[in-house]
Amino acid sequence: MTIIEESATVPAPRSGDDKGGPLLEVRDLHVEFHTRDGVAKAVNGVNYSVNAGETLAVLGESGSGKSVTAQAIMGILDMPPGKIPQGEILFRGQDMLKMSAEERRAIRGRKIAMIFQDALSALNPVLSVGYQLGEMFRVHQGLSKKDAKAKAIELMDRVKIPAAAARVTDYPHQFSGGMRQRIMIAMALALEPDLIIADEPTTALDVTVQAQVMDLLAELQSEFNMGLILITHDLGVVADVADKIAVMYAGRIVEQAPVHEIYKRPAHPYTKGLLESIPRLDHKGQELFAIKGLPPNLMKIPSGCAFNPRCTMAQDVCRTDVPVLHQVTEQDGTDLVGRGSACHFWKETIHG
Amino acid sequence: MAELDKKDEAVDATPNVTDIVKVDASTTTEVEAILDAPVDRGEPILQVRNLVKHFPLTSGILFRRQVGAVKAVDGVSFDLYQGETLGIVGESGCGKSTVARLLMTLERATAGEVFYKGQDITKLSGRALKAVRRNIQMVFQDPYTSLNPRMTVGDIIGEPFEIHPEVAPKGDRRRKVQELLDVVGLNPEYINRYPHQFSGGQRQRIGIARGLALNPEIIICDEPVSALDVSVQAQVINLMEKLQNEFNLSYVFIAHDLSIVRHISDRVGVMYLGKMAEIGTDEQIYEHPTHPYTQALLSAVPVPDPDAREHRERIILTGDVPSPANPPSGCRFRTRCWKAEDRCSTEVPLLAIPERFQGLDSPVAHESACHFAEEKDVVGAA
């Protein structure tokens, strides 16, 4: 019963972490899937970090490896066929890939939680939402059914579901899309984790509901000083909530920057192309800028820079050498803090 | 007819719609001749009047009786002009896809009329209906499920010719299909491939080629790019604009992405819970919205500019869209509206130019179904 008291108290303000580094750090992560047709290299050396209270947006198209990276962090990759041949995932300085299954279970849900895209398929249709919310408390904290239900109602109140006490026994199909996403958020928040990974949390929702859900998420994040990894393909949502952005393409981070910088001066041709393909008022009636071609097949990633077949600036060096993430600088050579671009011609892209 | 008009007087009074020139034709051949006649650019080609679709709700297994109706579309009127793109936006459940299915006569309307070249297509059947369907084609939302996985691309695009053999004689079909593949930017040699061998964007091109096969005059696009990646969306939008100019097509473009709708549309209609809330040119709707719902919708769109997040006003609506089986009385938006007063719960607002704006030569003077329509500056989706 002491556990209840503990969790009922206001969470102590968290310092970034215990050892003076970022909350979560992904280092040189590789993920591949061994299939009958060959090896699909979904993630090819991803590095990023998140601090407490910070929002990192991971932007990319389908197949760019953004969700696979998140699944590797959560430890919910299907292995096999998935495999992590190299890389480290440090949570508060400890490599989670070296932990035992039991140790990871203690972190999953309690310290790092995930919000999935499609709430209707992520929730179990034959169990009431109250039961599913309460499961977090029963499994992780050993609460009784009755106490867990009380906690579930409290959570539903917190994510602003009207008449929570009456609706706790309802089933997922009885809720609207926005309400189901709120339940997903409530479930992720249940144990007040340090880090939340939200995988396209609003893609299936209408814009008016999306605005409600993103507002709620931002509010709860600042309340608990949580780190947030927001995975999305929507440049508008990113501009609204993110602190920093990592743009992924074919399993790599091609550009990294603070949010205000990247929209003004992209330093990678892919980011630039994405931004230019957004319909703009002054371009009405004209052709939209379109990145030609298709995202690459992950079994046959082009040599050199993976983006080279679609890039307007591609030269011979792009077809042979894989570009590293260069530190991006001003024209006079001063570093732009937190900016990197994996392009041989980043200078021309940002300053040209 | 007279009865219906009485019932939906409100919508009938809308001035945004032009007079219908009804064309009488007694025999099927006459009807077909009318349908084949060309329409001048800028003339109305499709006129929708008080369109209603109610899906019955039944109870009981053996003795089914109707206990209510889902009012998916409840009195919608608009005109589509030759060569233009009419965008229709709204949240899910507002009835925009049902409108598309009604225009295609995939569903039979409960009431109301759809005039195509002066012929009410909701009353047609048999050969005449078939001729209409040849001229109104559709591009579907999901390119993964709208193509039969067991048919080759050639069979998929050529299938319309089976139903309308007069468009392409049998020996000519393969060449026609290859031409179509070329038109939509696919390699004509892919004719024997199956849908799974293509990416999402390429599949949507196949869907568009199928829509073009019968040389239609109108294409109804139901969320044609929402299932595609951002970088591919722009390619498909460009293709659709190119085809519109090349073949002189009229589009009804249904989508929820407001910035894409603005880019492609000449006029935009905003739907809410089975009714048209506001309709006007893209400038009127996006720059000078007067209906609170349009204002809220525009303000909720995330703007791809991080500097905007601090200083733009956002109207966040509370709650969800009410059930169309039991819509609110009076104005349907009143339950979520911050301007709602007693009058809104009793009186259904007409879709008309609001009184105070009548006669004004300004973009605010467009049809808006609100008792308290007024302009409000919203930093909307650009």
Interface residues (C-beta under 8 A of the other chain):
Chain A: E61 S62 S176 G177 G178 M179 D206 V207 T208 V209 Q210 A211 Q212 M214 D215 H233 D234 L235 G236 V237 V238 A239 D240 V241 A242 V259 H260 Y263 G273 L274 L275 S277 I278 P279 R280 L281 H283 K284 E287 L288 F289 A290 I291 K292 L294 P295
Chain B: E91 S92 S199 G201 Q202 D229 V230 S231 V232 Q233 A234 Q235 I237 N238 E241 H256 L258 S259 I260 R262 H263 D282 A296 L297 A300 V301 P302 V303 P304 D305 P306 D307 A308 R309 R314 I316 L317 T318 D320 V321 A382
